[in-house]
Amino acid sequence: MARAAEYARNARAWLQLENIIRYTWNILNYDITSPLELKETDAWKYVVILAEASLYLVEYLRNGGLLRK
């Protein structure tokens, strides 16, 4: 999902990026994953990529961008 988020960000497919982010965060919340569990694997790297993509999306929307054109 992190790679899909990077692709959507680079393609400026904002609606797709939003859906990827929501889906992934819902999975993490549903599994009740804690940061302590993530630090013992490489999964934290992908969470960082998703968080960065989330920030790009928020910045785009704050600057007046739209999800749908």
PDB file of N, H, CA, C and O in Angstrom:
ATOM      1  N   MET A   1       0.827  -1.190   0.000  1.00  0.00           N
ATOM      2  CA  MET A   1       0.000   0.000   0.000  1.00  0.00           C
ATOM      3  C   MET A   1       0.870   1.252   0.000  1.00  0.00           C
ATOM      4  O   MET A   1       0.479   2.283  -0.548  1.00  0.00           O
ATOM      5  N   ALA A   2       2.042   1.164   0.610  1.00  0.00           N
ATOM      6  H   ALA A   2       2.360   0.326   1.055  1.00  0.00           H
ATOM      7  CA  ALA A   2       2.930   2.323   0.628  1.00  0.00           C
ATOM      8  C   ALA A   2       3.390   2.668  -0.791  1.00  0.00           C
ATOM      9  O   ALA A   2       3.472   3.840  -1.157  1.00  0.00           O
ATOM     10  N   ARG A   3       3.683   1.657  -1.566  1.00  0.00           N
ATOM     11  H   ARG A   3       3.617   0.704  -1.269  1.00  0.00           H
ATOM     12  CA  ARG A   3       4.086   1.911  -2.961  1.00  0.00           C
ATOM     13  C   ARG A   3       2.932   2.486  -3.763  1.00  0.00           C
ATOM     14  O   ARG A   3       3.136   3.364  -4.602  1.00  0.00           O
ATOM     15  N   ALA A   4       1.732   2.005  -3.515  1.00  0.00           N
ATOM     16  H   ALA A   4       1.566   1.293  -2.833  1.00  0.00           H
ATOM     17  CA  ALA A   4       0.558   2.539  -4.205  1.00  0.00           C
ATOM     18  C   ALA A   4       0.344   4.000  -3.822  1.00  0.00           C
ATOM     19  O   ALA A   4      -0.035   4.815  -4.663  1.00  0.00           O
ATOM     20  N   ALA A   5       0.585   4.331  -2.555  1.00  0.00           N
ATOM     21  H   ALA A   5       0.893   3.669  -1.871  1.00  0.00           H
ATOM     22  CA  ALA A   5       0.448   5.721  -2.107  1.00  0.00           C
ATOM     23  C   ALA A   5       1.494   6.605  -2.779  1.00  0.00           C
ATOM     24  O   ALA A   5       1.192   7.725  -3.191  1.00  0.00           O
ATOM     25  N   GLU A   6       2.718   6.105  -2.889  1.00  0.00           N
ATOM     26  H   GLU A   6       2.963   5.195  -2.554  1.00  0.00           H
ATOM     27  CA  GLU A   6       3.755   6.881  -3.574  1.00  0.00           C
ATOM     28  C   GLU A   6       3.396   7.098  -5.040  1.00  0.00           C
ATOM     29  O   GLU A   6       3.577   8.195  -5.567  1.00  0.00           O
ATOM     30  N   TYR A   7       2.894   6.072  -5.691  1.00  0.00           N
ATOM     31  H   TYR A   7       2.746   5.181  -5.262  1.00  0.00           H
ATOM     32  CA  TYR A   7       2.503   6.187  -7.091  1.00  0.00           C
ATOM     33  C   TYR A   7       1.381   7.203  -7.259  1.00  0.00           C
ATOM     34  O   TYR A   7       1.433   8.054  -8.147  1.00  0.00           O
ATOM     35  N   ALA A   8       0.366   7.111  -6.403  1.00  0.00           N
ATOM     36  H   ALA A   8       0.324   6.420  -5.682  1.00  0.00           H
ATOM     37  CA  ALA A   8      -0.763   8.043  -6.491  1.00  0.00           C
ATOM     38  C   ALA A   8      -0.312   9.479  -6.236  1.00  0.00           C
ATOM     39  O   ALA A   8      -0.786  10.406  -6.893  1.00  0.00           O
ATOM     40  N   ARG A   9       0.603   9.665  -5.282  1.00  0.00           N
ATOM     41  H   ARG A   9       0.988   8.913  -4.748  1.00  0.00           H
ATOM     42  CA  ARG A   9       1.122  11.002  -5.001  1.00  0.00           C
ATOM     43  C   ARG A   9       1.876  11.546  -6.207  1.00  0.00           C
ATOM     44  O   ARG A   9       1.671  12.695  -6.599  1.00  0.00           O
ATOM     45  N   ASN A  10       2.739  10.738  -6.792  1.00  0.00           N
ATOM     46  H   ASN A  10       2.905   9.805  -6.474  1.00  0.00           H
ATOM     47  CA  ASN A  10       3.514  11.180  -7.945  1.00  0.00           C
ATOM     48  C   ASN A  10       2.646  11.423  -9.174  1.00  0.00           C
ATOM     49  O   ASN A  10       2.951  12.284  -9.999  1.00  0.00           O
ATOM     50  N   ALA A  11       1.566  10.659  -9.288  1.00  0.00           N
ATOM     51  H   ALA A  11       1.318   9.960  -8.617  1.00  0.00           H
ATOM     52  CA  ALA A  11       0.636  10.826 -10.406  1.00  0.00           C
ATOM     53  C   ALA A  11      -0.381  11.933 -10.146  1.00  0.00           C
ATOM     54  O   ALA A  11      -1.194  12.259 -11.010  1.00  0.00           O
ATOM     55  N   ARG A  12      -0.325  12.503  -8.948  1.00  0.00           N
ATOM     56  H   ARG A  12       0.335  12.238  -8.246  1.00  0.00           H
ATOM     57  CA  ARG A  12      -1.289  13.519  -8.530  1.00  0.00           C
ATOM     58  C   ARG A  12      -2.735  13.022  -8.622  1.00  0.00           C
ATOM     59  O   ARG A  12      -3.653  13.768  -8.962  1.00  0.00           O
ATOM     60  N   ALA A  13      -2.899  11.737  -8.307  1.00  0.00           N
ATOM     61  H   ALA A  13      -2.153  11.131  -8.031  1.00  0.00           H
ATOM     62  CA  ALA A  13      -4.221  11.122  -8.251  1.00  0.00           C
ATOM     63  C   ALA A  13      -4.710  11.242  -6.812  1.00  0.00           C
ATOM     64  O   ALA A  13      -4.653  10.284  -6.041  1.00  0.00           O
ATOM     65  N   TRP A  14      -5.191  12.432  -6.463  1.00  0.00           N
ATOM     66  H   TRP A  14      -5.238  13.210  -7.090  1.00  0.00           H
ATOM     67  CA  TRP A  14      -5.468  12.769  -5.070  1.00  0.00           C
ATOM     68  C   TRP A  14      -6.593  11.937  -4.469  1.00  0.00           C
ATOM     69  O   TRP A  14      -6.512  11.526  -3.312  1.00  0.00           O
ATOM     70  N   LEU A  15      -7.635  11.688  -5.244  1.00  0.00           N
ATOM     71  H   LEU A  15      -7.700  12.022  -6.185  1.00  0.00           H
ATOM     72  CA  LEU A  15      -8.742  10.877  -4.723  1.00  0.00           C
ATOM     73  C   LEU A  15      -8.273   9.445  -4.459  1.00  0.00           C
ATOM     74  O   LEU A  15      -8.636   8.841  -3.450  1.00  0.00           O
ATOM     75  N   GLN A  16      -7.473   8.914  -5.366  1.00  0.00           N
ATOM     76  H   GLN A  16      -7.178   9.404  -6.186  1.00  0.00           H
ATOM     77  CA  GLN A  16      -6.915   7.576  -5.155  1.00  0.00           C
ATOM     78  C   GLN A  16      -6.016   7.562  -3.925  1.00  0.00           C
ATOM     79  O   GLN A  16      -6.055   6.616  -3.138  1.00  0.00           O
ATOM     80  N   LEU A  17      -5.213   8.597  -3.756  1.00  0.00           N
ATOM     81  H   LEU A  17      -5.181   9.365  -4.396  1.00  0.00           H
ATOM     82  CA  LEU A  17      -4.336   8.679  -2.594  1.00  0.00           C
ATOM     83  C   LEU A  17      -5.138   8.718  -1.308  1.00  0.00           C
ATOM     84  O   LEU A  17      -4.792   8.052  -0.332  1.00  0.00           O
ATOM     85  N   GLU A  18      -6.203   9.493  -1.306  1.00  0.00           N
ATOM     86  H   GLU A  18      -6.484  10.034  -2.099  1.00  0.00           H
ATOM     87  CA  GLU A  18      -7.045   9.551  -0.108  1.00  0.00           C
ATOM     88  C   GLU A  18      -7.615   8.179   0.230  1.00  0.00           C
ATOM     89  O   GLU A  18      -7.633   7.781   1.395  1.00  0.00           O
ATOM     90  N   ASN A  19      -8.074   7.467  -0.774  1.00  0.00           N
ATOM     91  H   ASN A  19      -8.059   7.791  -1.720  1.00  0.00           H
ATOM     92  CA  ASN A  19      -8.648   6.136  -0.529  1.00  0.00           C
ATOM     93  C   ASN A  19      -7.606   5.151  -0.017  1.00  0.00           C
ATOM     94  O   ASN A  19      -7.900   4.340   0.861  1.00  0.00           O
ATOM     95  N   ILE A  20      -6.400   5.215  -0.554  1.00  0.00           N
ATOM     96  H   ILE A  20      -6.162   5.874  -1.267  1.00  0.00           H
ATOM     97  CA  ILE A  20      -5.333   4.332  -0.091  1.00  0.00           C
ATOM     98  C   ILE A  20      -5.007   4.621   1.366  1.00  0.00           C
ATOM     99  O   ILE A  20      -4.854   3.701   2.169  1.00  0.00           O
ATOM    100  N   ILE A  21      -4.900   5.900   1.704  1.00  0.00           N
ATOM    101  H   ILE A  21      -5.025   6.648   1.052  1.00  0.00           H
ATOM    102  CA  ILE A  21      -4.570   6.296   3.073  1.00  0.00           C
ATOM    103  C   ILE A  21      -5.658   5.856   4.044  1.00  0.00           C
ATOM    104  O   ILE A  21      -5.362   5.286   5.094  1.00  0.00           O
ATOM    105  N   ARG A  22      -6.908   6.117   3.700  1.00  0.00           N
ATOM    106  H   ARG A  22      -7.148   6.581   2.847  1.00  0.00           H
ATOM    107  CA  ARG A  22      -8.015   5.721   4.579  1.00  0.00           C
ATOM    108  C   ARG A  22      -8.056   4.209   4.779  1.00  0.00           C
ATOM    109  O   ARG A  22      -8.225   3.726   5.899  1.00  0.00           O
ATOM    110  N   TYR A  23      -7.902   3.482   3.707  1.00  0.00           N
ATOM    111  H   TYR A  23      -7.764   3.874   2.797  1.00  0.00           H
ATOM    112  CA  TYR A  23      -7.923   2.022   3.781  1.00  0.00           C
ATOM    113  C   TYR A  23      -6.816   1.505   4.697  1.00  0.00           C
ATOM    114  O   TYR A  23      -7.056   0.665   5.563  1.00  0.00           O
ATOM    115  N   THR A  24      -5.621   2.009   4.497  1.00  0.00           N
ATOM    116  H   THR A  24      -5.427   2.692   3.793  1.00  0.00           H
ATOM    117  CA  THR A  24      -4.481   1.542   5.282  1.00  0.00           C
ATOM    118  C   THR A  24      -4.620   1.901   6.746  1.00  0.00           C
ATOM    119  O   THR A  24      -4.376   1.061   7.613  1.00  0.00           O
ATOM    120  N   TRP A  25      -5.010   3.140   7.043  1.00  0.00           N
ATOM    121  H   TRP A  25      -5.209   3.822   6.339  1.00  0.00           H
ATOM    122  CA  TRP A  25      -5.161   3.530   8.447  1.00  0.00           C
ATOM    123  C   TRP A  25      -6.276   2.740   9.117  1.00  0.00           C
ATOM    124  O   TRP A  25      -6.181   2.417  10.301  1.00  0.00           O
ATOM    125  N   ASN A  26      -7.338   2.424   8.367  1.00  0.00           N
ATOM    126  H   ASN A  26      -7.414   2.687   7.405  1.00  0.00           H
ATOM    127  CA  ASN A  26      -8.408   1.600   8.941  1.00  0.00           C
ATOM    128  C   ASN A  26      -7.901   0.198   9.275  1.00  0.00           C
ATOM    129  O   ASN A  26      -8.278  -0.369  10.300  1.00  0.00           O
ATOM    130  N   ILE A  27      -7.057  -0.356   8.424  1.00  0.00           N
ATOM    131  H   ILE A  27      -6.751   0.105   7.592  1.00  0.00           H
ATOM    132  CA  ILE A  27      -6.473  -1.669   8.706  1.00  0.00           C
ATOM    133  C   ILE A  27      -5.629  -1.598   9.971  1.00  0.00           C
ATOM    134  O   ILE A  27      -5.735  -2.461  10.842  1.00  0.00           O
ATOM    135  N   LEU A  28      -4.794  -0.575  10.071  1.00  0.00           N
ATOM    136  H   LEU A  28      -4.707   0.126   9.364  1.00  0.00           H
ATOM    137  CA  LEU A  28      -3.943  -0.444  11.256  1.00  0.00           C
ATOM    138  C   LEU A  28      -4.768  -0.258  12.519  1.00  0.00           C
ATOM    139  O   LEU A  28      -4.456  -0.840  13.558  1.00  0.00           O
ATOM    140  N   ASN A  29      -5.816   0.550  12.436  1.00  0.00           N
ATOM    141  H   ASN A  29      -6.069   1.022  11.592  1.00  0.00           H
ATOM    142  CA  ASN A  29      -6.680   0.761  13.603  1.00  0.00           C
ATOM    143  C   ASN A  29      -7.454  -0.503  13.959  1.00  0.00           C
ATOM    144  O   ASN A  29      -7.632  -0.811  15.137  1.00  0.00           O
ATOM    145  N   TYR A  30      -7.908  -1.223  12.963  1.00  0.00           N
ATOM    146  H   TYR A  30      -7.764  -0.972  12.006  1.00  0.00           H
ATOM    147  CA  TYR A  30      -8.678  -2.433  13.221  1.00  0.00           C
ATOM    148  C   TYR A  30      -7.803  -3.489  13.887  1.00  0.00           C
ATOM    149  O   TYR A  30      -8.241  -4.184  14.804  1.00  0.00           O
ATOM    150  N   ASP A  31      -6.573  -3.602  13.423  1.00  0.00           N
ATOM    151  H   ASP A  31      -6.216  -3.038  12.679  1.00  0.00           H
ATOM    152  CA  ASP A  31      -5.656  -4.578  14.017  1.00  0.00           C
ATOM    153  C   ASP A  31      -5.098  -4.118  15.354  1.00  0.00           C
ATOM    154  O   ASP A  31      -4.431  -4.880  16.055  1.00  0.00           O
ATOM    155  N   ILE A  32      -5.376  -2.861  15.704  1.00  0.00           N
ATOM    156  H   ILE A  32      -5.918  -2.243  15.134  1.00  0.00           H
ATOM    157  CA  ILE A  32      -4.877  -2.271  16.944  1.00  0.00           C
ATOM    158  C   ILE A  32      -3.352  -2.448  17.029  1.00  0.00           C
ATOM    159  O   ILE A  32      -2.809  -2.919  18.029  1.00  0.00           O
ATOM    160  N   THR A  33      -2.706  -2.060  15.962  1.00  0.00           N
ATOM    161  H   THR A  33      -3.147  -1.678  15.150  1.00  0.00           H
ATOM    162  CA  THR A  33      -1.255  -2.147  15.890  1.00  0.00           C
ATOM    163  C   THR A  33      -0.652  -1.018  16.707  1.00  0.00           C
ATOM    164  O   THR A  33      -1.058   0.137  16.574  1.00  0.00           O
ATOM    165  N   SER A  34       0.297  -1.341  17.533  1.00  0.00           N
ATOM    166  H   SER A  34       0.627  -2.279  17.641  1.00  0.00           H
ATOM    167  CA  SER A  34       0.958  -0.309  18.328  1.00  0.00           C
ATOM    168  C   SER A  34       2.321   0.001  17.725  1.00  0.00           C
ATOM    169  O   SER A  34       2.910  -0.844  17.051  1.00  0.00           O
ATOM    170  N   PRO A  35       2.819   1.199  17.961  1.00  0.00           N
ATOM    171  CA  PRO A  35       4.149   1.550  17.458  1.00  0.00           C
ATOM    172  C   PRO A  35       5.242   0.611  17.973  1.00  0.00           C
ATOM    173  O   PRO A  35       6.241   0.389  17.288  1.00  0.00           O
ATOM    174  N   LEU A  36       5.061   0.063  19.163  1.00  0.00           N
ATOM    175  H   LEU A  36       4.250   0.243  19.720  1.00  0.00           H
ATOM    176  CA  LEU A  36       6.058  -0.861  19.703  1.00  0.00           C
ATOM    177  C   LEU A  36       6.140  -2.141  18.885  1.00  0.00           C
ATOM    178  O   LEU A  36       7.216  -2.722  18.746  1.00  0.00           O
ATOM    179  N   GLU A  37       5.010  -2.582  18.345  1.00  0.00           N
ATOM    180  H   GLU A  37       4.136  -2.109  18.458  1.00  0.00           H
ATOM    181  CA  GLU A  37       5.015  -3.770  17.496  1.00  0.00           C
ATOM    182  C   GLU A  37       5.710  -3.490  16.175  1.00  0.00           C
ATOM    183  O   GLU A  37       6.376  -4.367  15.625  1.00  0.00           O
ATOM    184  N   LEU A  38       5.559  -2.282  15.665  1.00  0.00           N
ATOM    185  H   LEU A  38       5.017  -1.570  16.112  1.00  0.00           H
ATOM    186  CA  LEU A  38       6.120  -1.935  14.366  1.00  0.00           C
ATOM    187  C   LEU A  38       7.634  -1.764  14.409  1.00  0.00           C
ATOM    188  O   LEU A  38       8.307  -1.981  13.401  1.00  0.00           O
ATOM    189  N   LYS A  39       8.172  -1.382  15.549  1.00  0.00           N
ATOM    190  H   LYS A  39       7.625  -1.205  16.368  1.00  0.00           H
ATOM    191  CA  LYS A  39       9.609  -1.112  15.617  1.00  0.00           C
ATOM    192  C   LYS A  39      10.446  -2.381  15.521  1.00  0.00           C
ATOM    193  O   LYS A  39      11.638  -2.311  15.220  1.00  0.00           O
ATOM    194  N   GLU A  40       9.852  -3.520  15.769  1.00  0.00           N
ATOM    195  H   GLU A  40       8.884  -3.577  16.013  1.00  0.00           H
ATOM    196  CA  GLU A  40      10.585  -4.780  15.698  1.00  0.00           C
ATOM    197  C   GLU A  40      10.606  -5.374  14.297  1.00  0.00           C
ATOM    198  O   GLU A  40      11.246  -6.401  14.070  1.00  0.00           O
ATOM    199  N   THR A  41       9.918  -4.746  13.364  1.00  0.00           N
ATOM    200  H   THR A  41       9.397  -3.912  13.548  1.00  0.00           H
ATOM    201  CA  THR A  41       9.898  -5.190  11.976  1.00  0.00           C
ATOM    202  C   THR A  41      10.251  -4.002  11.084  1.00  0.00           C
ATOM    203  O   THR A  41      10.543  -2.913  11.576  1.00  0.00           O
ATOM    204  N   ASP A  42      10.223  -4.217   9.791  1.00  0.00           N
ATOM    205  H   ASP A  42       9.986  -5.102   9.391  1.00  0.00           H
ATOM    206  CA  ASP A  42      10.439  -3.121   8.847  1.00  0.00           C
ATOM    207  C   ASP A  42       9.135  -2.400   8.495  1.00  0.00           C
ATOM    208  O   ASP A  42       9.133  -1.507   7.648  1.00  0.00           O
ATOM    209  N   ALA A  43       8.047  -2.774   9.126  1.00  0.00           N
ATOM    210  H   ALA A  43       8.049  -3.500   9.814  1.00  0.00           H
ATOM    211  CA  ALA A  43       6.747  -2.184   8.807  1.00  0.00           C
ATOM    212  C   ALA A  43       6.712  -0.690   9.094  1.00  0.00           C
ATOM    213  O   ALA A  43       5.968   0.040   8.438  1.00  0.00           O
ATOM    214  N   TRP A  44       7.486  -0.222  10.044  1.00  0.00           N
ATOM    215  H   TRP A  44       8.090  -0.815  10.577  1.00  0.00           H
ATOM    216  CA  TRP A  44       7.474   1.199  10.397  1.00  0.00           C
ATOM    217  C   TRP A  44       7.917   2.052   9.212  1.00  0.00           C
ATOM    218  O   TRP A  44       7.493   3.201   9.090  1.00  0.00           O
ATOM    219  N   LYS A  45       8.758   1.510   8.341  1.00  0.00           N
ATOM    220  H   LYS A  45       9.102   0.576   8.440  1.00  0.00           H
ATOM    221  CA  LYS A  45       9.210   2.270   7.170  1.00  0.00           C
ATOM    222  C   LYS A  45       8.036   2.587   6.249  1.00  0.00           C
ATOM    223  O   LYS A  45       7.947   3.683   5.696  1.00  0.00           O
ATOM    224  N   TYR A  46       7.142   1.624   6.092  1.00  0.00           N
ATOM    225  H   TYR A  46       7.214   0.733   6.541  1.00  0.00           H
ATOM    226  CA  TYR A  46       5.992   1.811   5.225  1.00  0.00           C
ATOM    227  C   TYR A  46       4.960   2.738   5.860  1.00  0.00           C
ATOM    228  O   TYR A  46       4.269   3.477   5.159  1.00  0.00           O
ATOM    229  N   VAL A  47       4.860   2.698   7.162  1.00  0.00           N
ATOM    230  H   VAL A  47       5.422   2.097   7.731  1.00  0.00           H
ATOM    231  CA  VAL A  47       3.962   3.622   7.858  1.00  0.00           C
ATOM    232  C   VAL A  47       4.468   5.045   7.692  1.00  0.00           C
ATOM    233  O   VAL A  47       3.672   5.972   7.545  1.00  0.00           O
ATOM    234  N   VAL A  48       5.776   5.230   7.714  1.00  0.00           N
ATOM    235  H   VAL A  48       6.423   4.477   7.834  1.00  0.00           H
ATOM    236  CA  VAL A  48       6.354   6.566   7.499  1.00  0.00           C
ATOM    237  C   VAL A  48       6.041   7.051   6.090  1.00  0.00           C
ATOM    238  O   VAL A  48       5.709   8.222   5.902  1.00  0.00           O
ATOM    239  N   ILE A  49       6.141   6.179   5.106  1.00  0.00           N
ATOM    240  H   ILE A  49       6.411   5.228   5.258  1.00  0.00           H
ATOM    241  CA  ILE A  49       5.817   6.557   3.721  1.00  0.00           C
ATOM    242  C   ILE A  49       4.359   6.974   3.623  1.00  0.00           C
ATOM    243  O   ILE A  49       4.045   7.968   2.967  1.00  0.00           O
ATOM    244  N   LEU A  50       3.466   6.234   4.261  1.00  0.00           N
ATOM    245  H   LEU A  50       3.721   5.427   4.794  1.00  0.00           H
ATOM    246  CA  LEU A  50       2.042   6.588   4.241  1.00  0.00           C
ATOM    247  C   LEU A  50       1.778   7.899   4.974  1.00  0.00           C
ATOM    248  O   LEU A  50       0.946   8.697   4.542  1.00  0.00           O
ATOM    249  N   ALA A  51       2.477   8.119   6.072  1.00  0.00           N
ATOM    250  H   ALA A  51       3.153   7.470   6.422  1.00  0.00           H
ATOM    251  CA  ALA A  51       2.311   9.376   6.797  1.00  0.00           C
ATOM    252  C   ALA A  51       2.778  10.546   5.941  1.00  0.00           C
ATOM    253  O   ALA A  51       2.137  11.596   5.922  1.00  0.00           O
ATOM    254  N   GLU A  52       3.884  10.373   5.236  1.00  0.00           N
ATOM    255  H   GLU A  52       4.405   9.519   5.252  1.00  0.00           H
ATOM    256  CA  GLU A  52       4.386  11.423   4.359  1.00  0.00           C
ATOM    257  C   GLU A  52       3.392  11.699   3.233  1.00  0.00           C
ATOM    258  O   GLU A  52       3.147  12.857   2.894  1.00  0.00           O
ATOM    259  N   ALA A  53       2.824  10.656   2.656  1.00  0.00           N
ATOM    260  H   ALA A  53       3.024   9.715   2.931  1.00  0.00           H
ATOM    261  CA  ALA A  53       1.814  10.835   1.617  1.00  0.00           C
ATOM    262  C   ALA A  53       0.590  11.553   2.169  1.00  0.00           C
ATOM    263  O   ALA A  53      -0.017  12.370   1.477  1.00  0.00           O
ATOM    264  N   SER A  54       0.230  11.255   3.405  1.00  0.00           N
ATOM    265  H   SER A  54       0.723  10.592   3.967  1.00  0.00           H
ATOM    266  CA  SER A  54      -0.896  11.941   4.048  1.00  0.00           C
ATOM    267  C   SER A  54      -0.615  13.433   4.178  1.00  0.00           C
ATOM    268  O   SER A  54      -1.500  14.259   3.953  1.00  0.00           O
ATOM    269  N   LEU A  55       0.602  13.770   4.535  1.00  0.00           N
ATOM    270  H   LEU A  55       1.321  13.099   4.717  1.00  0.00           H
ATOM    271  CA  LEU A  55       0.965  15.182   4.659  1.00  0.00           C
ATOM    272  C   LEU A  55       0.936  15.893   3.310  1.00  0.00           C
ATOM    273  O   LEU A  55       0.500  17.040   3.223  1.00  0.00           O
ATOM    274  N   TYR A  56       1.396  15.221   2.262  1.00  0.00           N
ATOM    275  H   TYR A  56       1.750  14.288   2.333  1.00  0.00           H
ATOM    276  CA  TYR A  56       1.316  15.805   0.923  1.00  0.00           C
ATOM    277  C   TYR A  56      -0.133  16.088   0.550  1.00  0.00           C
ATOM    278  O   TYR A  56      -0.442  17.140  -0.011  1.00  0.00           O
ATOM    279  N   LEU A  57      -1.024  15.140   0.864  1.00  0.00           N
ATOM    280  H   LEU A  57      -0.773  14.286   1.320  1.00  0.00           H
ATOM    281  CA  LEU A  57      -2.434  15.317   0.543  1.00  0.00           C
ATOM    282  C   LEU A  57      -3.027  16.480   1.324  1.00  0.00           C
ATOM    283  O   LEU A  57      -3.760  17.288   0.754  1.00  0.00           O
ATOM    284  N   VAL A  58      -2.732  16.583   2.601  1.00  0.00           N
ATOM    285  H   VAL A  58      -2.137  15.927   3.064  1.00  0.00           H
ATOM    286  CA  VAL A  58      -3.243  17.683   3.420  1.00  0.00           C
ATOM    287  C   VAL A  58      -2.725  19.021   2.891  1.00  0.00           C
ATOM    288  O   VAL A  58      -3.482  19.988   2.805  1.00  0.00           O
ATOM    289  N   GLU A  59      -1.454  19.080   2.541  1.00  0.00           N
ATOM    290  H   GLU A  59      -0.840  18.294   2.611  1.00  0.00           H
ATOM    291  CA  GLU A  59      -0.875  20.314   1.997  1.00  0.00           C
ATOM    292  C   GLU A  59      -1.561  20.695   0.687  1.00  0.00           C
ATOM    293  O   GLU A  59      -1.868  21.867   0.467  1.00  0.00           O
ATOM    294  N   TYR A  60      -1.798  19.731  -0.168  1.00  0.00           N
ATOM    295  H   TYR A  60      -1.549  18.779   0.011  1.00  0.00           H
ATOM    296  CA  TYR A  60      -2.475  19.989  -1.433  1.00  0.00           C
ATOM    297  C   TYR A  60      -3.878  20.544  -1.194  1.00  0.00           C
ATOM    298  O   TYR A  60      -4.284  21.513  -1.835  1.00  0.00           O
ATOM    299  N   LEU A  61      -4.612  19.931  -0.274  1.00  0.00           N
ATOM    300  H   LEU A  61      -4.282  19.144   0.247  1.00  0.00           H
ATOM    301  CA  LEU A  61      -5.976  20.382   0.006  1.00  0.00           C
ATOM    302  C   LEU A  61      -5.995  21.754   0.674  1.00  0.00           C
ATOM    303  O   LEU A  61      -6.888  22.556   0.399  1.00  0.00           O
ATOM    304  N   ARG A  62      -5.041  22.033   1.534  1.00  0.00           N
ATOM    305  H   ARG A  62      -4.316  21.382   1.757  1.00  0.00           H
ATOM    306  CA  ARG A  62      -4.978  23.349   2.194  1.00  0.00           C
ATOM    307  C   ARG A  62      -4.679  24.468   1.200  1.00  0.00           C
ATOM    308  O   ARG A  62      -5.086  25.611   1.408  1.00  0.00           O
ATOM    309  N   ASN A  63      -3.983  24.146   0.141  1.00  0.00           N
ATOM    310  H   ASN A  63      -3.653  23.217  -0.028  1.00  0.00           H
ATOM    311  CA  ASN A  63      -3.657  25.150  -0.876  1.00  0.00           C
ATOM    312  C   ASN A  63      -4.771  25.300  -1.901  1.00  0.00           C
ATOM    313  O   ASN A  63      -4.569  25.892  -2.961  1.00  0.00           O
ATOM    314  N   GLY A  64      -5.940  24.767  -1.587  1.00  0.00           N
ATOM    315  H   GLY A  64      -6.103  24.286  -0.726  1.00  0.00           H
ATOM    316  CA  GLY A  64      -7.101  24.948  -2.458  1.00  0.00           C
ATOM    317  C   GLY A  64      -7.301  23.839  -3.474  1.00  0.00           C
ATOM    318  O   GLY A  64      -8.153  23.964  -4.353  1.00  0.00           O
ATOM    319  N   GLY A  65      -6.548  22.771  -3.379  1.00  0.00           N
ATOM    320  H   GLY A  65      -5.855  22.670  -2.665  1.00  0.00           H
ATOM    321  CA  GLY A  65      -6.700  21.662  -4.309  1.00  0.00           C
ATOM    322  C   GLY A  65      -8.002  20.918  -4.073  1.00  0.00           C
ATOM    323  O   GLY A  65      -8.581  20.970  -2.988  1.00  0.00           O
ATOM    324  N   LEU A  66      -8.442  20.236  -5.093  1.00  0.00           N
ATOM    325  H   LEU A  66      -7.971  20.193  -5.974  1.00  0.00           H
ATOM    326  CA  LEU A  66      -9.678  19.474  -5.024  1.00  0.00           C
ATOM    327  C   LEU A  66      -9.391  18.011  -5.262  1.00  0.00           C
ATOM    328  O   LEU A  66      -8.479  17.667  -6.013  1.00  0.00           O
ATOM    329  N   LEU A  67     -10.167  17.143  -4.624  1.00  0.00           N
ATOM    330  H   LEU A  67     -10.908  17.423  -4.013  1.00  0.00           H
ATOM    331  CA  LEU A  67     -10.002  15.711  -4.858  1.00  0.00           C
ATOM    332  C   LEU A  67     -10.584  15.312  -6.202  1.00  0.00           C
ATOM    333  O   LEU A  67     -10.053  14.433  -6.881  1.00  0.00           O
ATOM    334  N   ARG A  68     -11.663  15.952  -6.579  1.00  0.00           N
ATOM    335  H   ARG A  68     -12.094  16.666  -6.027  1.00  0.00           H
ATOM    336  CA  ARG A  68     -12.319  15.660  -7.871  1.00  0.00           C
ATOM    337  C   ARG A  68     -12.367  16.933  -8.695  1.00  0.00           C
ATOM    338  O   ARG A  68     -12.642  18.020  -8.185  1.00  0.00           O
ATOM    339  N   LYS A  69     -12.099  16.775  -9.953  1.00  0.00           N
ATOM    340  H   LYS A  69     -11.875  15.892 -10.367  1.00  0.00           H
ATOM    341  CA  LYS A  69     -12.127  17.953 -10.850  1.00  0.00           C
ATOM    342  C   LYS A  69     -13.303  17.903 -11.764  1.00  0.00           C
ATOM    343  O   LYS A  69     -13.488  18.804 -12.582  1.00  0.00           O
TER     344      LYS A  69
END
